[in-house]
Amino acid sequence: MRLRGFDPRAIAEAQLAKEANTAAAVLIKDIEVTFGRIPRPRITRSVARGLDDEWTLSDDRARELALEDPEQDWRDVSAETINSYQEYFNFADAEGCRFYLPAFMREYLRGFPQESYDAVYWVCTKPEKLTALNEAERACVTKFMDLCHKYESESPRQ
């Protein structure tokens, strides 16, 4: 880049982005190991959306909405689903956060540090949403937050 006459600031930013991307790839592997098998939550993504749209749900309605979500493992949650359900954490309980959190963190880190939604960052700042996490999972969230703070200015993409 120097030989092509790029601005030294642009070179430094490119190097920092490459470093951030490498660190994110390492953390993705840690997330995949740390968040092994997590039980499917009662408040799935469609149930959360139902709570957003309808405010209250009967048990029958919640079961009906949950049937729309095929994921039995957090690794089954697609990038498209994550991008379409950014409001999930606003309506999730602690068990739901534990199930969907690793999928959202992994997707966030795949585009790190430039491309992704920040809902997962903000849920990680709310300890009451993380009460179902075990010690190793909380440590992984701390690493995630440390990485965000190290490579992103002030707060993530707003």
Contacts in CASP RR format, 6 or more apart in sequence:
PFRMAT RR
TARGET T0000
AUTHOR 0000-0000-0000
METHOD contacts of the structure
MODEL  1
MRLRGFDPRAIAEAQLAKEANTAAAVLIKDIEVTFGRIPRPRITRSVARG
LDDEWTLSDDRARELALEDPEQDWRDVSAETINSYQEYFNFADAEGCRFY
LPAFMREYLRGFPQESYDAVYWVCTKPEKLTALNEAERACVTKFMDLCHK
YESESPRQ
1 10 0 8 1.000
1 11 0 8 1.000
1 14 0 8 1.000
2 8 0 8 1.000
2 11 0 8 1.000
16 151 0 8 1.000
17 113 0 8 1.000
17 114 0 8 1.000
19 151 0 8 1.000
20 112 0 8 1.000
20 113 0 8 1.000
20 147 0 8 1.000
20 150 0 8 1.000
20 151 0 8 1.000
21 111 0 8 1.000
21 112 0 8 1.000
21 113 0 8 1.000
23 147 0 8 1.000
23 150 0 8 1.000
23 151 0 8 1.000
24 109 0 8 1.000
24 110 0 8 1.000
24 111 0 8 1.000
24 112 0 8 1.000
24 113 0 8 1.000
24 147 0 8 1.000
25 109 0 8 1.000
27 105 0 8 1.000
27 109 0 8 1.000
27 140 0 8 1.000
27 143 0 8 1.000
27 144 0 8 1.000
27 147 0 8 1.000
28 106 0 8 1.000
28 109 0 8 1.000
28 110 0 8 1.000
30 140 0 8 1.000
30 143 0 8 1.000
31 102 0 8 1.000
31 105 0 8 1.000
31 106 0 8 1.000
31 109 0 8 1.000
31 140 0 8 1.000
31 144 0 8 1.000
32 75 0 8 1.000
32 102 0 8 1.000
32 106 0 8 1.000
34 102 0 8 1.000
34 136 0 8 1.000
34 137 0 8 1.000
34 139 0 8 1.000
34 140 0 8 1.000
35 74 0 8 1.000
35 101 0 8 1.000
35 102 0 8 1.000
35 137 0 8 1.000
35 140 0 8 1.000
37 73 0 8 1.000
38 73 0 8 1.000
38 74 0 8 1.000
38 98 0 8 1.000
38 99 0 8 1.000
38 102 0 8 1.000
39 95 0 8 1.000
39 99 0 8 1.000
40 71 0 8 1.000
40 72 0 8 1.000
40 73 0 8 1.000
40 99 0 8 1.000
41 92 0 8 1.000
41 93 0 8 1.000
41 95 0 8 1.000
41 96 0 8 1.000
41 98 0 8 1.000
41 99 0 8 1.000
41 100 0 8 1.000
42 62 0 8 1.000
42 66 0 8 1.000
42 93 0 8 1.000
42 95 0 8 1.000
42 96 0 8 1.000
43 51 0 8 1.000
43 62 0 8 1.000
43 91 0 8 1.000
43 92 0 8 1.000
43 93 0 8 1.000
43 95 0 8 1.000
43 96 0 8 1.000
44 65 0 8 1.000
44 66 0 8 1.000
44 68 0 8 1.000
44 69 0 8 1.000
44 71 0 8 1.000
44 96 0 8 1.000
45 69 0 8 1.000
45 77 0 8 1.000
45 81 0 8 1.000
45 85 0 8 1.000
45 88 0 8 1.000
45 100 0 8 1.000
46 65 0 8 1.000
46 66 0 8 1.000
46 68 0 8 1.000
46 69 0 8 1.000
47 57 0 8 1.000
47 62 0 8 1.000
47 65 0 8 1.000
47 66 0 8 1.000
47 69 0 8 1.000
47 91 0 8 1.000
48 85 0 8 1.000
48 87 0 8 1.000
48 88 0 8 1.000
48 90 0 8 1.000
48 91 0 8 1.000
48 92 0 8 1.000
49 65 0 8 1.000
49 85 0 8 1.000
49 87 0 8 1.000
49 88 0 8 1.000
49 91 0 8 1.000
50 57 0 8 1.000
50 61 0 8 1.000
50 65 0 8 1.000
50 91 0 8 1.000
51 57 0 8 1.000
51 91 0 8 1.000
52 87 0 8 1.000
52 90 0 8 1.000
52 91 0 8 1.000
54 61 0 8 1.000
57 65 0 8 1.000
70 76 0 8 1.000
71 77 0 8 1.000
71 81 0 8 1.000
74 99 0 8 1.000
74 100 0 8 1.000
74 101 0 8 1.000
74 102 0 8 1.000
74 103 0 8 1.000
75 103 0 8 1.000
77 100 0 8 1.000
77 103 0 8 1.000
77 104 0 8 1.000
79 107 0 8 1.000
79 110 0 8 1.000
82 103 0 8 1.000
82 104 0 8 1.000
82 107 0 8 1.000
82 117 0 8 1.000
83 107 0 8 1.000
83 117 0 8 1.000
86 117 0 8 1.000
86 119 0 8 1.000
87 119 0 8 1.000
88 100 0 8 1.000
88 104 0 8 1.000
88 119 0 8 1.000
89 97 0 8 1.000
89 100 0 8 1.000
89 104 0 8 1.000
89 119 0 8 1.000
89 120 0 8 1.000
89 122 0 8 1.000
89 123 0 8 1.000
89 129 0 8 1.000
92 100 0 8 1.000
92 129 0 8 1.000
94 128 0 8 1.000
94 129 0 8 1.000
94 130 0 8 1.000
94 131 0 8 1.000
94 132 0 8 1.000
95 132 0 8 1.000
96 132 0 8 1.000
97 123 0 8 1.000
97 129 0 8 1.000
97 130 0 8 1.000
97 132 0 8 1.000
97 133 0 8 1.000
98 130 0 8 1.000
98 132 0 8 1.000
98 133 0 8 1.000
98 137 0 8 1.000
101 120 0 8 1.000
101 123 0 8 1.000
101 124 0 8 1.000
101 130 0 8 1.000
101 133 0 8 1.000
101 141 0 8 1.000
102 140 0 8 1.000
104 119 0 8 1.000
104 120 0 8 1.000
104 123 0 8 1.000
105 120 0 8 1.000
105 124 0 8 1.000
105 140 0 8 1.000
105 141 0 8 1.000
105 144 0 8 1.000
107 116 0 8 1.000
107 120 0 8 1.000
108 116 0 8 1.000
108 117 0 8 1.000
108 118 0 8 1.000
108 120 0 8 1.000
108 121 0 8 1.000
109 116 0 8 1.000
109 144 0 8 1.000
109 147 0 8 1.000
110 116 0 8 1.000
112 147 0 8 1.000
112 151 0 8 1.000
113 151 0 8 1.000
113 152 0 8 1.000
114 157 0 8 1.000
116 156 0 8 1.000
116 157 0 8 1.000
117 157 0 8 1.000
118 155 0 8 1.000
118 156 0 8 1.000
118 157 0 8 1.000
118 158 0 8 1.000
121 145 0 8 1.000
121 148 0 8 1.000
121 155 0 8 1.000
121 156 0 8 1.000
123 129 0 8 1.000
123 130 0 8 1.000
124 130 0 8 1.000
124 141 0 8 1.000
124 144 0 8 1.000
124 145 0 8 1.000
125 145 0 8 1.000
130 138 0 8 1.000
130 141 0 8 1.000
133 141 0 8 1.000
148 156 0 8 1.000
END
